[in-house]
């Protein structure tokens, strides 16, 4: 089995949060280089006070998080996921892999992305693959490039499953952290009359607009570069956010400003160890869980304002 090493360099004071996000990409094969307390750690852990000179030269202002992902588990999707999650958390980072250059990305990652049937009605089809639609499913064609969202990640699959249940004809939808645009486009294909997506990554906004055009949805889907909701003023029938637990918790204080009466807020990207924190935030800000999904070690919820 082949493996890809992903190295993430972050400011040392962001190490704990960055490590938690990295664990969301893969629950195994992770270690952290952090030399900020090298001398004290050497005493406490190794009980030595003589340290190799090369170690003493290490940069004390950054940490390097190492992740190891099987090539069968789509390391390219994980890199896109990590870039967007760190951006959403406001963490500056540099992400490198040991075997894949940026120039190689466009061709290499495609072998991991296959046509995927989701729920009762949807199918996500890579733009370069044919699909025999014998079951008359709603087909979403997508070329995510360097943006997160192919439909293969558990968090996206759960979000799509909930959208299938809560999107209804002529509703409006807001997608916070829209990535490749997969959720916004799916919402319209499932019946929404219009969807707005917002993302802080300009590459994601560009890719999402291209994917909307590929699905003949440019007149029904809009993508805006912005810091979550800072550019949005309308109210919507369905709001979704496939991000991370901390960002979802921070959204709960103000997301109702973008929700109509009886609107549904669908949120995914919640690792199981943060489930209780998110549920406590639902209660704190007056939201009731009306539906939920579990896949692998991830959770997704549909909630309404009480």
Residue, then its C-alpha position, 0 to 999 in steps of 0.5 A: x500500500x502506498x502512502x502520502x505524507x502531508x506536512x502542515x506548517x502553522x504558527x506555534x500558538x495555533x498548534x492545538x487547534x491545527x492538530x485538531x483539524x488535522x485529526x479530522x482529515x484522518x484519525x491515525x498516522x499523525x505527529x507534531x514537530x513543536x520545538x517551542x519548549x525544547x529544553x524543558x521537554x528534553x528535561x521532562x520527557x528524556x531527562x537530559x539537558x544536552x541537546x543536539x545542535x541541529x535541534x537547537x537550530x529548529x524554528x521555535x515559531x512554527x509547528x509542523x504537523x505530519x499526516x500519513x494517508x493511504x493513497x486509497x483514501x484520496x490524499x488530494x481530497x484531504x489536502x483540499x479539506x485541510x486548506x479550507x478548514x484552516x482558512x475558516x479557522x483563521x490559521x495561516x498554514x503551508x501545506x506540502x506533500x512528499x510526492x505530489x507537486x501543484x503542477x501534478x495535482x490536476x491529473x493525479x487526484x482524479x483517479x481517486x474521484x469516482x461517480x458516487x450515488x448518494x441518498x435516494x435521488x442524487x449522483x455526483x459524477x466527475x466531469x470526465x466520467x460517463x454515467x448510465x442513469x438507469x434509475x433516473x437520478x439527479x446528476x451533479x457533474x463536478x470538477x473540484x480541482x483544488x477546492x474541497x467537495x467531491x461528495x466522497x468525504x463523509x461530511x459532504x455525503x451526510x450534508x447532501x443526504x440532509x439536503x435531499x430531505x429538506x430542500x423543497x421546490x422554490x426554497x432559497x438556500x445559503x451555503x457557508x464555506x461553499x468550497x467546490x460549490x457541490x452543496x449549492x448546486x445540489x440544492x438547486x438540482x433538488x428543487x431550490x429556486x436559488x442558492x448563494x454560496x460564500x467562501x473566503x478562498x478565491x480559488x474555491x469561488x472560481x471553481x464553484x462558479x465553473x462547476x455551476x456553469x458546467x451544470x447550467x446553473x449560473x443563473x440560479x447559483x451565486x458564489x461570493x468571496x467573503x468571511x463566512x456571512x459578512x457579505x450576506x444580507x438576505x434570509x433563506x429557507x435552508x442554510x448549510x455549513x460543512x465546516x468544522x465544529x468550532x466554526x459551527x459553534x461560532x455561527x450559531x450565535x448569529x446564523x438565525x439572522x440569515x434564516x427565515x421563520x421555520x428555516x432549517x440549518x444543516x451543519x456537518x464537519x463535526x468529528x465525534x469527539x466534538x459532538x457534545x460541544x456542538x449539541x451544548x451550543x445548540x441548546x445555548x443558542x436555542x436550536x432543536x435537533x430535528x434530524x441527524x446523520x452518522x458516518x464513520x466518526x463524523x456527525x451532521x445535524x439539521x436544526x431549527x430555532x426553537 
